[in-house]
Amino acid sequence: MFNETNKIPANKLDRGFYKYQNEFENKALEVLRSGWYVLGNEVTQFEKEFAQYNNAKYCVGLASGLDALWIAFRILGIGKGDEVIVQGNTYIASVMGITINGATPVFVEPDEYFNIDASKIESKITDKTKAILVVHLYGQASNMEPIMKLAKKYNLRVVEDCAQSHGAKFNGKNTGTFGDIGCFSFYPSKNLGAFGDAGAIVTDNPEIMEAVKVFRNYGSEKRYYNRVVGTNSRLDELQAGLLRVRLSHMQELEDEKRAICERYLREIKNNLIELPKIRTGATHIWHQFVIRCEKRNELIQYLDKKGVGSIIHYPIPPHLSEAYRYLGLPKGSLPITEKYADTVLSIPLFVGMTKEEQDHVIETINSFCD
Ligand SMILES: *Cc1c(COP(=O)(O)O)cnc(C)c1O
C-alpha cells in the first residue's frame, strides 16, 4: 500500500484545506470581491479573535513570524551592545529576530522537553542581558515559572516565540501572555496556518500594541504622516480572512492532532526510539511529534523504503550555521543542543491523516531494528 514512491509525507497541507474547503473558498471569494485587500475588516476581526483566543488584550497582525520577532525587539529598544538569552536548539528565525537588531544571542542548553533549561539561565546573565527569548518548541509550553522569576529578579524583558505553540498553555495560562510580547507565525505548516506568509504579536501592553501598529505601516498612524522609520509588515485581508476560518476550528484541529500523538505515545514501542515527554503543568499542541534515535540515518532510510516520510527539525543548530560563524562558537560548545540536532526526527503528523496511515507509521517504526 505504502512504498518508496507512494509515501506518507511528513506533512500534507492540502488535507487541511479540503477539510474546510467550502468555508475557505467562500471566504476567499468574499475578500476578492470586497475591493479591499490590505489592513481592513478581516484583519481587524482576526486581531480581535486571535487576542481573545490567547486570553491576551491585544493582537497586531504582521507579515510573518520573523517580522513579529525582530519588530518585538525593535519596539523594546533591544539592539547593538545588548544580549538576549535564547535556547540553542531553535529554528534559526528565533535567532535572526535578535540579531537583525544588532543584539547578541546568548545560547542556553535545552532540557529534556526540548525547551530552554531554566536552571541554566542565571549563569548566563550579564550586565548586558536585556531579555530572554522563550521558544515553545514543537508545540510544548516552556517552564515559565522559574523563567518569569528570573526575569523579575534581573529586570529582564521576556519575549515568547510562539510560532509553534498556538494555544499551548503553562499552568493554564497561554504561551505568548507571560512576557512582554508573544510572537506568532502563521506560515502554512504551523498549527494555525495561513495560505502564504503571515504573523502577529500579542501583548497586554497598550503602548506596545500602538507602537507595533505604527511600525508595521511605515511608521504612520495617519496616512502620509510618518512618526518613526518603520517597515512594511502588513497582514493582508485574504490571509486574515482564511486565518479566521481556521481559527474558528482550532479546538477540533488541536484535538485531531492530539489524538494521533496519543496513539503514537501509546503504540510506538521500540528500544531504539525515545518518545517525546510532556512536562507536568505544560500542554503540548503537537506542532511536531519529535522522536530521538541514535541510529537516525539508518532509521530515515528504513522509513523511506517503507513509505514513511520524516524530517529533521533541525539538523544544524544556529550557532553552527554559516550565518552565525561570526559568533565564534565552535562545535562542542553546546553539547546537548548538538546531540539533539544529531538525533531528533519528526515523523508524519498532519490534519486529515488517515487511520491506515497512522497504523503504517506505528508498525514501521516498531519493526525498525539494528
Ligand atoms: C516558523 C518559525 C518562525 C518564523 O516564522 P515565519 O513566519 O516563517 O517567519 C520563528 N520561530 C519558530 C520557532 C518557527 O518555527
The ligand as an ORCA input file, in Angstrom:
! r2SCAN-3c Opt
* xyz 0 1
  C       8.281     29.283     11.753
  C       9.064     29.816     12.881
  C       9.499     31.149     12.921
  C       9.383     32.080     11.759
  O       8.131     32.271     11.243
  P       7.968     32.766      9.710
  O       6.532     33.091      9.628
  O       8.396     31.636      8.841
  O       8.833     33.963      9.533
  C      10.120     31.597     14.063
  N      10.365     30.783     15.108
  C       9.992     29.494     15.092
  C      10.259     28.660     16.300
  C       9.344     28.963     13.983
  O       9.005     27.669     13.973
*
